[in-house]
Amino acid sequence: MTFTPPAYRLDNVTHFYGDKQVLDIAHLEIPKGAIIGLMGPNGSGKSTLLKILAFAMRPSSGHVWFNGTPQYPFSEAIQGKVSLVTQKPYLLKRSVFDNIAYGLKIRRPPRDLKQRVQQVMAEVGLDFDRFAYRQWHELSGGEAQRVALAARLILRPEVLLLDEPVASVDTRSAALIRKASLAARQNRGTTLVITSHDLPWLFTCSDTQLSINNGALFATGQEITIPGPYTRPHPDNPKWTRYLGDGQVIQVPPAVSTGKTAVIQRKHIRVIRPEKMDVSADNQIRGQVQSMYMTGQHGDIMTTIDAGGISFMLGIPPGQASELNLQPGMPVILAFNSWDIRWH
C-alpha cells in the first residue's frame, strides 16, 4: 500500500508578535482534498495561521511539512501550488479579464487563455459577456471577491486558502463562493482551508471544523470553547467565573495556569425550555436560538445559540429539536456542570 502524505503537517508551531504569543499548535494534519473550516474570534490567530500555511511567513518556531516535505516561505518548490485569497482582496487597476488572466500571463500564457478565463468566471457566477471587460472599480464587494477567487482558481493550485471570503458580500455571492469552493475540490482535488465568522455558511461548505482561540486549536465537532477572561470571585471559593455580557455568570473549575482556555464537550450541554429548569446543573445560562440548519453529518440540526455574547454551536437530533419545538428567536436554557469543563 502506497503512503500518501497529508497536504500539511505542523509540529510544535508557535508564533509571536513581539512578546505576544498568537499561535501555539502542537500538531496539525490537513489531509489532501479536505475542506477545513477555521473559526474563532478576532485576534485568535486565524489569519496568522493562514499566512504560515501559504508560506508567506515563517513561524517563530516549529516545522511545517507540505506534501511530506519540510518547506519554507517563498520556496520555489511550493510556488504556484498554494494560493491565498485575503479578506480584502487586492485587484489590479484593470479589467476583470486582465485581473483573472494575470497569473497565467506572467508565466506562459496558454493558447486557450480566453477559454480558461471563461471557465473560471462561470465557476464563480460571473457572466463573461457582462463582466469580462468591466473595470475593477465598477464591481460590488461580492463581485470583487469572486473575481479574486477566479484569479486563484485559474492557476489550479493544490491548496486554496480563503480568509473571511464572505465577510462583506451579499447572500448570492456567498452561495456562489461556496459552490466554487466545493467544485474546486470535486473537479481538481483542491485542498481548502477557509476562515469565516459566518458559522452556518462555514459548516455547510467544510468537512471538518476547527476552532482557534488564544492561538490554540480545538476540534469544534466535539468541543465548545468558553473564552476568557476568567475571574476568581473570592479566595475561599474553589470555582472561577466567566462573566457574560448580559450579567450572567458561568462557573468554571480553577484555572490550572494563565493563558489557558476553558472547553466543554458538546455532549455535556443540555438544551431545555426556560420553564423546565434543570436544578441538577450548576450552570444554567439563558440563551436565544440564532440559526438552525441541517449539517448532513449524522442528520443533526446544527443550532447556534447566543448566550451573553458567546455562541454555542450544538448538533441537536431532529427528534429532540421537534420535541423542544426549537426555532430561531426562541429563548432556551443551556444546562451544564462546571466539573465537565476542562482547561486546554
Residue pairs with C-beta under 8 A, 6 or more apart in sequence:
4 32
5 65
5 67
5 68
6 29
6 30
6 31
6 32
6 65
6 68
7 30
7 31
7 32
7 33
7 34
7 66
7 67
7 158
7 159
7 191
8 28
8 29
8 30
8 53
8 64
8 65
8 66
8 159
9 27
9 28
9 29
9 30
9 64
9 65
9 68
10 25
10 27
10 28
10 29
10 52
10 62
10 63
10 64
10 65
11 26
11 27
11 62
11 63
11 65
12 25
12 26
12 27
12 61
12 62
12 63
13 23
13 24
13 25
13 28
13 52
13 59
13 61
13 62
13 63
13 64
14 21
14 23
14 24
14 25
14 59
14 60
14 61
14 62
14 215
15 21
15 22
15 23
15 45
15 48
15 52
15 57
15 59
15 60
15 215
16 22
16 60
21 215
21 259
22 43
22 45
22 48
22 215
23 45
23 48
23 49
23 52
23 59
23 215
24 214
24 215
24 216
25 49
25 62
25 215
25 216
25 217
28 217
30 36
30 191
30 193
31 191
32 158
32 189
32 191
33 185
33 189
33 190
33 191
34 191
34 192
34 207
34 208
35 181
35 182
35 185
35 191
35 192
35 193
35 194
35 205
35 206
35 207
35 208
36 192
36 193
36 194
36 206
36 207
36 208
36 209
36 210
37 194
37 195
37 196
37 202
37 203
37 205
37 206
37 208
37 209
37 210
37 220
38 46
38 49
38 50
38 193
38 194
38 195
38 196
38 209
38 210
38 211
38 212
39 46
39 195
39 196
39 197
39 199
39 202
39 209
39 210
39 211
39 212
39 220
40 46
40 195
40 211
40 212
40 213
41 213
41 227
44 212
44 213
44 214
44 215
45 212
45 214
45 215
46 163
46 195
46 212
47 87
47 163
47 195
48 57
49 212
50 84
50 161
50 163
50 193
50 195
51 57
51 84
52 58
52 59
52 64
53 64
53 82
53 159
53 161
53 193
54 82
54 83
54 84
54 161
55 64
55 66
55 71
55 72
55 73
55 74
55 75
55 78
55 82
56 73
56 74
56 84
57 73
58 72
58 73
63 70
64 70
64 71
64 72
65 71
66 77
66 78
66 81
66 82
67 158
69 77
71 77
71 78
80 107
80 155
80 157
81 157
81 158
81 159
82 157
82 158
82 159
82 161
83 152
83 155
83 157
83 159
83 160
83 161
84 152
84 161
84 163
85 145
85 148
85 149
85 152
85 160
85 161
85 162
85 163
85 165
86 163
87 163
87 164
87 165
87 167
89 144
89 145
89 147
89 148
90 148
91 99
91 136
91 139
91 144
91 147
91 148
92 98
92 99
92 102
92 136
93 135
93 136
93 137
94 135
94 136
95 132
95 133
95 134
95 135
95 136
96 121
96 126
96 131
96 132
96 133
96 134
96 135
96 136
96 139
96 147
97 117
97 132
97 133
99 136
99 147
99 148
99 151
100 117
100 120
100 121
100 147
100 150
100 151
100 154
101 109
101 113
101 116
101 117
101 154
102 151
103 151
103 152
103 154
103 155
104 110
104 113
104 116
104 154
104 155
105 113
110 116
116 154
117 128
117 132
117 150
117 154
118 128
119 154
120 150
120 153
120 154
121 127
121 128
121 131
121 132
121 150
122 128
123 150
123 153
123 179
123 180
123 183
123 184
124 146
124 147
124 149
124 150
124 153
124 176
124 177
124 180
125 146
125 172
125 173
125 176
125 179
125 180
126 143
126 146
126 147
126 150
131 143
131 147
136 144
136 147
139 147
140 170
141 168
141 169
141 170
141 173
142 169
142 170
142 172
142 173
142 174
143 173
145 165
145 166
145 168
145 169
145 173
145 177
146 173
146 176
146 177
146 180
149 162
149 165
149 177
149 180
150 180
152 160
153 160
153 180
153 184
156 188
156 190
157 190
158 189
158 190
158 191
159 190
159 191
159 192
159 193
160 181
160 184
160 190
160 191
160 192
160 193
161 192
161 193
161 194
162 177
162 181
162 192
162 193
162 194
162 195
163 195
164 195
164 196
164 197
165 177
165 194
165 196
166 173
166 174
166 177
166 196
166 198
166 201
167 196
167 197
167 198
169 177
174 198
174 201
178 201
178 204
178 205
181 192
181 194
181 205
182 205
184 190
184 192
185 191
185 192
192 206
194 202
194 205
194 206
196 202
199 291
199 304
199 311
199 313
200 291
200 293
200 302
200 304
202 209
203 209
203 293
203 295
203 302
203 313
204 293
204 295
208 221
209 220
209 221
210 217
210 218
210 219
210 220
211 217
211 218
211 219
211 220
211 223
211 224
211 225
212 218
213 225
213 227
213 261
214 227
214 259
214 261
216 261
216 344
218 225
218 261
218 263
218 344
220 313
222 265
222 266
222 267
223 263
223 264
223 265
223 266
224 263
224 264
224 265
224 266
224 269
224 312
224 313
224 314
225 261
225 262
225 263
225 344
226 242
226 250
226 252
226 261
226 262
226 263
226 264
226 310
226 341
227 261
227 262
227 310
228 242
228 261
228 262
229 242
230 240
230 241
230 242
230 252
230 255
230 262
231 240
231 241
231 242
231 243
232 240
232 241
232 254
233 240
233 241
238 253
238 254
239 251
239 252
239 253
239 254
239 338
240 251
240 252
240 253
240 254
240 255
241 249
241 250
241 251
241 252
242 249
242 250
242 252
242 262
243 249
244 250
244 285
244 307
244 308
244 309
244 310
245 308
245 309
246 286
246 308
246 309
247 308
248 285
248 286
248 307
248 308
250 283
250 285
250 338
251 282
251 283
251 338
252 262
252 338
252 341
253 338
253 339
253 341
253 342
253 343
255 343
256 343
257 343
260 343
260 344
261 343
261 344
262 341
262 342
262 343
262 344
263 341
263 342
263 343
263 344
264 336
264 340
264 341
264 342
265 340
266 314
266 315
268 336
268 337
268 340
269 312
269 314
269 334
269 335
269 336
270 278
270 281
270 334
270 335
270 336
271 303
271 305
271 314
271 316
271 320
271 324
271 326
271 332
271 333
271 334
271 335
272 278
272 324
272 332
272 333
272 335
273 324
273 332
273 333
274 286
274 331
274 332
274 333
276 333
277 284
277 333
277 335
278 284
278 333
278 335
280 335
281 335
281 336
281 337
282 337
282 338
283 334
283 335
283 336
283 337
283 338
284 333
284 334
284 335
285 307
285 308
285 333
285 334
285 335
286 307
286 308
286 331
286 332
286 333
287 305
287 306
287 307
287 308
287 312
287 331
287 332
287 333
287 334
288 305
288 306
288 307
288 329
288 330
288 331
288 332
289 303
289 304
289 305
289 326
289 327
289 328
289 329
289 330
289 332
290 304
290 305
290 306
290 311
290 328
291 303
291 304
291 328
292 301
292 302
292 303
292 304
292 321
292 326
292 327
292 328
293 301
293 302
294 300
294 301
294 302
295 301
295 302
295 315
297 315
298 315
299 317
299 318
300 315
300 316
300 317
300 318
301 315
301 316
301 317
301 318
301 321
301 326
302 313
302 314
302 315
302 316
303 313
303 314
303 315
303 316
303 321
303 326
304 311
304 312
304 313
305 311
305 312
305 313
305 314
305 332
305 334
306 312
307 334
312 334
316 324
316 326
324 332
326 332
